[in-house]
């Protein structure tokens, strides 16, 4: 029953997180004034990283239940931003003294994901180009 409950919590939390992220897109700002810098995405990632850090510490102190942690960390924050999980993973590596591994993981994640986005975009342009 515990695993099934966690699936439901992740499902519901993910919907909440994704809805919150979508809602953030309605905050008005002039992207052109920031040279294309996505302030909203940056704020989402910053808030998600802050919240996951708080939740991780609270969970280590056994202040909140494991089901609620799953709901928040994987569900809500997973729907809101996966960057928060990326940040927590790297912070944990750094805290354990795995500096090289963290550096490689950070560098590879950013570079490979940028490349993946570029390749996905290129493929879509090829498939859907107007004749």
C-alpha positions in Angstrom: 0.0 0.0 0.0 2.9 2.4 0.7 4.2 2.3 -2.9 0.8 2.8 -4.3 0.2 5.8 -2.0 3.5 7.2 -3.1 2.6 6.9 -6.8 -0.7 8.8 -6.0 1.2 11.5 -4.0 3.7 12.0 -6.8 0.9 12.2 -9.4 -1.0 14.8 -7.4 2.1 16.7 -6.4 3.4 16.7 -10.0 0.1 18.2 -11.1 0.4 20.9 -8.4 4.0 21.7 -9.3 3.4 21.8 -13.0 0.4 24.1 -12.4 2.5 26.4 -10.2 5.2 26.5 -12.9 2.6 27.4 -15.5 1.2 30.1 -13.3 4.6 31.7 -12.9 4.7 32.2 -16.7 2.0 34.9 -16.2 4.3 37.2 -14.2 4.9 40.1 -16.5 8.5 41.2 -17.4 10.3 42.3 -20.5 12.5 39.4 -21.6 14.1 41.6 -24.3 15.4 44.0 -21.6 17.3 41.1 -20.1 19.0 40.0 -23.3 16.9 36.9 -23.6 17.6 35.8 -20.0 14.6 33.9 -18.7 14.0 35.5 -15.4 11.0 33.3 -14.7 12.8 30.1 -15.4 15.7 31.3 -13.3 13.3 32.2 -10.4 11.6 28.8 -10.7 14.9 27.0 -10.5 16.1 29.1 -7.6 12.9 28.7 -5.6 12.8 24.9 -6.3 16.4 24.6 -5.2 15.8 26.5 -2.0 12.7 24.5 -1.2 14.3 21.1 -1.9 17.2 22.1 0.3 14.7 23.0 3.1 12.7 19.7 2.6 15.9 17.6 2.5 17.1 19.0 5.8 13.7 18.7 7.4 13.5 15.1 6.2 16.9 14.3 7.7 15.6 15.6 11.1 12.5 13.4 10.8 10.3 16.5 11.1 8.1 15.4 8.2 6.9 12.0 7.1 8.4 10.0 4.2 5.2 10.2 2.3 5.0 14.0 2.5 8.7 14.2 1.5 7.9 12.1 -1.6 4.9 14.3 -2.3 7.0 17.5 -2.1 10.4 16.4 -3.5 9.4 14.2 -6.3 5.8 15.3 -6.9 5.5 19.1 -6.4 9.1 20.0 -7.0 9.5 17.5 -9.8 6.6 19.1 -11.6 7.8 22.6 -10.7 11.4 22.1 -11.6 13.8 19.2 -12.0 16.7 21.6 -11.5 16.0 21.3 -7.7 16.8 17.6 -7.8 19.9 18.3 -9.9 21.1 20.9 -7.3 20.5 18.6 -4.3 22.3 15.7 -6.0 25.3 17.9 -6.6 25.2 19.5 -3.1 25.3 16.0 -1.6 28.3 15.0 -3.7 30.1 18.2 -2.7 29.3 17.7 1.0 30.7 14.2 0.8 33.9 15.6 -0.7 33.3 14.2 -4.2 34.4 17.5 -5.9 35.7 16.1 -9.1 32.6 13.9 -9.6 30.3 16.8 -8.9 32.3 19.0 -11.3 32.1 16.5 -14.0 28.4 15.8 -13.4 27.6 19.5 -13.4 29.6 20.2 -16.6 28.3 17.1 -18.4 24.7 17.8 -17.4 24.7 21.3 -18.7 26.7 20.6 -21.8 24.9 17.3 -22.8 21.5 18.7 -22.0 22.2 21.8 -24.1 23.3 19.5 -26.9 20.3 17.3 -26.5 18.0 20.3 -26.7 19.8 21.6 -29.8 19.6 18.1 -31.4 15.9 17.7 -30.6 15.2 21.2 -32.0 17.2 20.4 -35.1 15.3 17.1 -35.6 12.0 18.9 -35.2 13.0 21.6 -37.7 14.0 18.8 -40.2 10.8 16.9 -39.7 8.4 19.8 -39.6 10.0 22.3 -42.0 7.7 23.9 -44.4 7.9 22.7 -47.9 
